[in-house]
Amino acid sequence: MKYDWTQVLTRILASVNSEIYDTLMACVLLSTIQLSIDIELIARLTGNSKEAPVRINEPVTNNEVTYDDNDLLISKTDTKGKITYCNEVFMRIAGYSEHEMLGQPHNMVRHPDMPSEAFQDLWDTVREGREWHGIVKNRCKNGDFYWVDATVTPDLDSKTGRIVGYMSARRKASQQQITEAESLYRELNSKRGSQGR
């Protein structure tokens, strides 16, 4: 037999005096608030949240992975940022197999030197249906790093126009782009570090 627990609880509470009722309702309300907080925390930790948690991928090395100017790294994600497609070039440079990447959050290649502000800007932009462009330092599976000149675009459903995922195309960043990005990211990370003290 299936019960409507709301009705059962209401009948029980109706039989107690108003002071006990108020106390019980306050406890229920507080428990509901705490439960929703706990559910969101679990969702963030397990990658099931609408907002991808900040991911710190360590350890890192000082070894830069170089690749050809003509190499094009391609990936697709769902609306939560989980990888649904990755091309051979992306897998080769990042050092992961397709099996290791599919279904994982794209931030699995996030380098700890990347400021969270850059990714907040990316998500804010693409969720509005606009294209995002930026220079990104990524981390390889073994801790090495590589720089990309990235373009991320929303993938729209052809019938509804709704965002169904995101596509990313990345090429090798120029040395000038890397130098400018390193300077900006160092400044952003420094500001965040000094505010945390």
C-alpha positions in Angstrom: 0.0 0.0 0.0 1.3 3.4 -0.9 0.9 6.3 1.6 0.7 10.0 1.1 3.2 10.8 3.9 2.2 14.5 3.8 -1.4 13.6 4.7 -0.3 11.2 7.4 2.0 13.8 9.0 -0.7 16.4 8.8 -3.2 14.1 10.6 -0.6 13.4 13.3 0.3 17.0 13.8 -3.4 18.0 13.9 -3.8 15.9 17.0 -1.1 17.7 19.1 -1.4 21.1 20.7 -0.3 24.3 18.9 3.0 24.8 20.8 4.2 21.2 19.9 2.8 21.7 16.3 4.8 24.9 15.9 8.0 23.3 17.3 7.6 20.3 15.0 6.9 22.4 11.9 10.0 24.5 12.7 12.1 21.3 12.9 10.6 20.0 9.6 11.4 23.4 7.9 15.0 23.4 9.3 15.4 19.7 8.2 14.1 20.5 4.7 16.5 23.5 4.4 19.5 21.3 5.6 18.5 18.5 3.3 18.4 20.8 0.3 21.8 22.2 1.3 23.2 18.6 1.7 21.7 17.5 -1.7 23.4 20.5 -3.4 26.7 19.8 -1.7 26.5 16.1 -2.7 25.6 17.1 -6.3 28.6 19.5 -6.5 31.0 16.9 -5.1 29.8 14.2 -7.4 29.6 16.4 -10.5 25.8 16.2 -10.7 25.2 19.9 -10.0 24.2 22.5 -12.6 27.3 24.4 -11.6 30.5 22.4 -12.1 32.6 22.4 -8.9 36.0 24.0 -9.0 38.4 21.1 -9.7 42.0 21.1 -8.6 44.0 18.6 -10.7 47.3 17.8 -9.1 50.2 17.0 -9.2 51.6 19.1 -12.0 55.0 19.2 -13.7 56.8 22.0 -15.4 56.9 20.0 -18.7 55.0 21.6 -21.6 53.6 19.3 -24.2 54.2 20.7 -27.7 52.1 19.9 -30.7 51.7 20.9 -34.3 50.2 24.2 -35.3 47.7 22.3 -37.5 46.5 20.0 -34.7 42.8 20.7 -33.8 41.5 19.4 -30.4 37.7 18.8 -30.5 35.3 17.9 -27.8 31.6 18.0 -27.0 29.9 18.1 -23.7 26.4 17.9 -22.4 24.9 20.9 -20.6 26.5 20.0 -17.4 30.0 19.9 -18.9 30.4 16.1 -19.1 32.4 14.9 -22.1 30.3 13.2 -24.8 32.9 13.3 -27.6 36.6 13.8 -27.8 38.8 13.5 -30.9 42.0 11.5 -31.2 44.2 14.7 -31.1 42.7 15.8 -27.8 43.2 12.3 -26.3 46.8 12.1 -27.5 47.8 15.5 -26.2 45.9 15.2 -22.9 47.2 11.6 -22.4 43.8 10.1 -21.7 41.9 7.3 -23.5 38.4 7.7 -24.8 37.1 5.4 -22.1 38.8 7.6 -19.4 37.3 10.8 -20.9 33.7 10.0 -21.9 31.2 10.9 -19.2 33.8 12.8 -17.2 33.6 16.6 -16.5 35.6 18.5 -19.0 37.4 20.2 -16.2 39.3 17.0 -15.7 42.0 18.8 -17.9 41.8 22.0 -15.9 45.3 23.2 -14.8 45.5 24.6 -11.3 47.1 27.8 -12.7 43.8 28.7 -14.4 41.8 31.2 -12.4 38.2 30.3 -11.7 37.2 33.7 -13.1 38.1 32.5 -16.6 35.8 29.5 -16.4 33.0 31.6 -14.7 33.2 33.9 -17.7 33.1 30.9 -20.1 30.0 29.4 -18.5 28.2 32.8 -18.2 28.9 33.4 -21.9 27.9 30.0 -23.4 24.8 29.7 -21.2 23.5 32.9 -22.7 23.9 31.2 -26.1 27.0 33.1 -27.2 30.4 31.9 -28.3 33.4 32.2 -25.9 37.0 32.6 -26.9 40.1 32.4 -24.6 43.6 31.2 -24.0 43.6 28.2 -21.6 46.3 26.2 -19.9 45.3 22.6 -19.5 46.8 19.7 -17.5 47.7 16.4 -19.0 46.9 13.1 -17.2 50.6 12.8 -16.1 50.7 16.4 -14.8 52.3 18.0 -17.8 50.6 21.0 -19.4 49.7 22.4 -22.8 48.2 25.8 -23.9 45.3 26.1 -26.3 43.5 28.9 -28.1 40.0 27.8 -27.4 36.6 28.6 -28.8 33.5 27.2 -27.1 30.0 27.4 -28.7 26.6 26.3 -27.6 25.2 23.3 -29.4 21.6 24.1 -30.2 18.7 21.8 -30.9 17.7 22.4 -34.5 14.0 22.2 -33.7 13.7 24.0 -30.4 16.7 26.2 -30.5 17.5 25.1 -26.9 21.1 24.5 -25.8 21.7 20.8 -25.7 25.4 20.9 -25.1 28.6 22.6 -25.9 31.3 22.2 -28.6 34.9 23.2 -28.1 37.6 23.6 -30.8 41.1 24.3 -29.7 44.3 25.1 -31.6 47.9 25.8 -30.4 48.2 29.2 -28.8 50.9 31.5 -30.0 53.7 32.5 -27.6 52.4 36.0 -27.4 49.0 34.8 -26.4 50.5 32.5 -23.8 52.7 35.3 -22.4 49.7 37.7 -22.1 47.5 35.0 -20.6 50.1 34.0 -18.0 50.5 37.6 -16.9 46.7 38.1 -16.5 46.2 34.7 -14.8 49.0 35.3 -12.4 47.5 38.7 -11.5 44.0 37.2 -11.0 45.4 34.3 -8.8 47.5 36.8 -6.8 44.4 39.0 -6.1 42.4 35.9 -5.0 45.3 34.8 -2.8 45.7 38.1 -1.1 42.0 38.4 -0.5 42.0 35.0 1.2 44.5 36.1 3.8 
